[in-house]
Amino acid sequence: MSSHKFICFECKYAVKRDPREASKVLCPTCGAVCTYLGVKIPIPPKSKPKLWNELQKQLIEEKNVLVEQKYARSVARRHELEKEIKKLECLEENKGRLSLIKQLRSKLERINA
């Protein structure tokens, strides 16, 4: 059996599954979607709801940090593309440059979407 843990915060139940085989792990007790915990984070005892609340807050904070980092990377990439486009637009016109500008604008549109 895999050592990857999934937990249900509703009923404080833990299951072990292979994350490659299950996209959504459902709690066998209540049917809610379980949260992936990983392999190293210890599961608190059911009798300690305070530790469960702390674990849930920790996971939410970590997820928020990852979302913020992803957003910051996308903003940085967007600025890099905009600067490169501006730099290329200042050069003499040629077919290769126009093609590159078109490609960079396409990448920029995908980031902005």
SVG drawing of the C-alpha trace seen along z (x, -y; Angstrom):
<svg xmlns="http://www.w3.org/2000/svg" viewBox="-21 -52 38 54">
<polyline fill="none" stroke="black" stroke-width="0.4" points="0.0,0.0 1.2,-3.5 2.3,-5.8 0.6,-8.9 -1.9,-10.2 -5.3,-11.9 -7.4,-13.2 -11.0,-14.3 -11.3,-17.3 -15.0,-16.8 -14.8,-13.4 -11.1,-13.4 -10.4,-10.3 -7.2,-9.4 -6.7,-7.1 -3.6,-6.0 -3.7,-5.9 -1.4,-6.1 -1.9,-9.7 -1.2,-8.6 -4.2,-6.3 -6.8,-8.5 -7.4,-12.1 -10.0,-12.7 -9.9,-10.5 -13.3,-10.4 -13.7,-9.8 -15.1,-6.4 -17.1,-7.7 -18.8,-10.9 -18.0,-10.9 -16.3,-14.3 -13.2,-14.9 -10.1,-14.3 -7.2,-16.7 -3.7,-15.4 -1.4,-15.5 1.8,-13.9 4.1,-11.4 5.8,-13.2 3.2,-15.3 2.0,-13.5 -1.8,-13.0 -3.1,-14.2 -5.2,-11.9 -9.0,-12.2 -9.3,-13.1 -7.3,-16.4 -9.5,-18.8 -7.2,-21.7 -4.3,-20.0 -6.7,-19.2 -7.6,-22.9 -4.0,-23.9 -3.1,-21.4 -6.0,-22.7 -4.8,-26.3 -1.2,-25.3 -2.3,-23.7 -4.4,-26.7 -1.5,-29.1 0.9,-26.9 -1.6,-26.8 -2.0,-30.6 1.8,-31.1 2.0,-28.8 -0.8,-30.8 1.0,-34.1 4.3,-32.7 2.7,-31.5 1.0,-34.9 4.3,-36.7 6.0,-34.5 3.3,-35.1 3.6,-38.9 7.4,-38.7 7.0,-36.6 4.5,-39.1 6.8,-42.0 9.7,-40.1 7.6,-39.5 6.4,-43.1 10.0,-44.4 11.2,-42.0 8.4,-43.1 9.2,-46.7 12.8,-46.1 12.1,-44.3 9.7,-47.0 12.5,-49.5 14.7,-47.6 14.6,-47.7 11.7,-45.8 12.4,-42.4 10.4,-39.2 12.1,-37.3 11.6,-40.1 7.9,-40.4 7.4,-36.7 9.1,-36.8 7.0,-39.7 3.9,-37.8 5.0,-34.7 5.8,-36.8 2.4,-38.5 0.7,-35.1 2.6,-34.0 1.5,-37.2 -2.1,-36.7 -2.0,-33.1 -0.6,-34.5 -3.2,-37.2 -6.1,-34.8"/>
</svg>
